[in-house]
Every structure is written in C-alpha cells, then in structure tokens.
Amino acid sequence: MANKKVLMVVTNHTKITDDHKTGLWLEEFAVPYNVFKEKGYDVKVTSIDGGEVALDPNSLPEEKNEAWEAAENELKDTAQLSKDDAQGFDAVFLPGGHGTMYDFPDSETLQYVLQQFAEDDRVIGSVCHGPAGLVNVTYQNGTPLVEGKKVSAFTDEEEKDMGLDQHMPFLLESKLREKGADIVKGDSWSDFSIRDGHLATGQNPMSSRSTAEKVVEALES
C-alpha cells in the first residue's frame, strides 16, 4: 500500500513588534514531523512565502535537540504553498507560532487548499496558534469550516499569560468561537488535544505530540 502523504504548512511572519521577534514555534513543527516520519508517511514541508523559515527565538531549546535536526533541515529552503498542494495528500498539518496569526488568515492559497481538504473529508490537523489558518476557511456553500466542530487552540488566557494579547490582530479562541467552533480546552500550559472526525486540534506547544497522534489516528481509521 502506498505511503500516506502529509502536507505541512508553516508561517513566514517574523515579528510582533519591532522589539519582539516571532516565527514558527519549533516544537510544534518538529514533534509532529517526527511522528509522521516514524509512521513512514511522506511529508512535504511548505510555507506561505517559501524559502527559509524563521523560528520564534523563544522556541529554541537551550541545547540542540538532535532528534529535531532532520525536521529543522526541512526549514532551510521550503517550497511555497501553491493551489496544486490541494491535491495528492491525505492530511494537512498546521503548526503554530505567533507568526501564523498574521499570514495564515490572509493567505488565499491556504484558504483554498484547506477548503479542498474539507470538501473531500480529508484530515486536517493543527496545534496552538496554527488554527489561525482555519478562521477564514469555509466550505463551498459558505459554512465556516469550524462551525459546530470541537476545536482546541491557544487560549485567550494563555495569550494574556504571555502578555501578548494586546499585540495580536485578534484573540484566537474568541475568533474561533465567533465562527461557530465548540471550543474545548484543558488547563493552561498542559497537554490537551481533541479530534472531531477528520479535524484534530491541540491547545499549545505541550500538545504537539498528542495532536499529531490524533492525525495519525484519523488517517489510520
């Protein structure tokens, strides 16, 4: 049987304010990447603009994590996400990092790709701020992708804990609620993820592995 194929889409946005750099949150990419590779899946890594992907400085481990090295190498020169990526994959996964709050919601290409996955009932996974990519996605009939679905994402409380709530273009939990999502969450800064059919979402960096495992579960069921 052919290997399952997973598309990963990451952010290219690099700053919140002039003195606060951001980017992709490494753990939320590297851990799911390794989960998918360990299952023998083919993984294609793309970003909104293509090229080298900046990492949020706060997400870098104090000591180099050798287990993440192969994943990090994938970020040195990513393919730009294109509408062609809407086909040929069994699942799509959106890692977070505050950068996603800026370039995911406005990417017409990402909205298109996710709409195709949703229409085909293919698996969509996302963790922490990654669900920022879901807020503007609709089915072709205009229904929001998240409407009536159980969704977990970085909470308003966690955003306030970080002191970044006033700098965000919107609060992710609140925005998902506005779009009709049934928000489900665990304690702040604890591992929490949820699967609702073909949609698997997780709350924060600590939820990276469990969210990826729910994507695997959805793919294998």
BELGI-V38454 format. One record per residue. N is the residue number from 1. RES is the residue in one letter. PHI is phi in whole degrees, 0 to 359 (* if undefined). Layout:
n/res/phi
N/RES/PHI
N/RES/PHI
This chain:
n/res/phi
1/M/*
2/A/296
3/N/298
4/K/293
5/K/244
6/V/241
7/L/262
8/M/249
9/V/238
10/V/236
11/T/280
12/N/244
13/H/283
14/T/242
15/K/214
16/I/263
17/T/225
18/D/303
19/D/253
20/H/231
21/K/280
22/T/219
23/G/154
24/L/279
25/W/274
26/L/305
27/E/302
28/E/289
29/F/263
30/A/294
31/V/294
32/P/299
33/Y/306
34/N/294
35/V/301
36/F/292
37/K/294
38/E/297
39/K/280
40/G/85
41/Y/286
42/D/277
43/V/240
44/K/250
45/V/258
46/T/233
47/S/224
48/I/299
49/D/253
50/G/81
51/G/84
52/E/286
53/V/257
54/A/281
55/L/260
56/D/298
57/P/305
58/N/289
59/S/264
60/L/279
61/P/291
62/E/298
63/E/245
64/K/302
65/N/264
66/E/298
67/A/295
68/W/263
69/E/299
70/A/298
71/A/296
72/E/299
73/N/299
74/E/294
75/L/269
76/K/288
77/D/204
78/T/276
79/A/286
80/Q/284
81/L/304
82/S/228
83/K/297
84/D/297
85/D/289
86/A/291
87/Q/239
88/G/91
89/F/234
90/D/272
91/A/211
92/V/234
93/F/228
94/L/246
95/P/287
96/G/257
97/G/108
98/H/299
99/G/305
100/T/297
101/M/293
102/Y/258
103/D/257
104/F/290
105/P/295
106/D/263
107/S/277
108/E/298
109/T/295
110/L/296
111/Q/301
112/Y/296
113/V/300
114/L/293
115/Q/298
116/Q/296
117/F/300
118/A/296
119/E/299
120/D/271
121/D/57
122/R/271
123/V/282
124/I/238
125/G/235
126/S/196
127/V/224
128/C/62
129/H/274
130/G/305
131/P/298
132/A/303
133/G/288
134/L/266
135/V/295
136/N/254
137/V/277
138/T/234
139/Y/289
140/Q/298
141/N/275
142/G/95
143/T/290
144/P/301
145/L/305
146/V/273
147/E/301
148/G/75
149/K/256
150/K/287
151/V/225
152/S/241
153/A/199
154/F/304
155/T/275
156/D/301
157/E/296
158/E/295
159/E/297
160/K/293
161/D/303
162/M/279
163/G/73
164/L/250
165/D/301
166/Q/285
167/H/263
168/M/282
169/P/297
170/F/196
171/L/267
172/L/297
173/E/302
174/S/298
175/K/294
176/L/296
177/R/299
178/E/305
179/K/275
180/G/97
181/A/290
182/D/266
183/I/288
184/V/237
185/K/215
186/G/257
187/D/296
188/S/304
189/W/62
190/S/238
191/D/294
192/F/210
193/S/214
194/I/216
195/R/241
196/D/237
197/G/65
198/H/268
199/L/246
200/A/236
201/T/224
202/G/226
203/Q/276
204/N/199
205/P/304
206/M/295
207/S/264
208/S/300
209/R/291
210/S/295
211/T/293
212/A/299
213/E/294
214/K/289
215/V/297
216/V/301
217/E/303
218/A/294
219/L/291
220/E/271
221/S/275
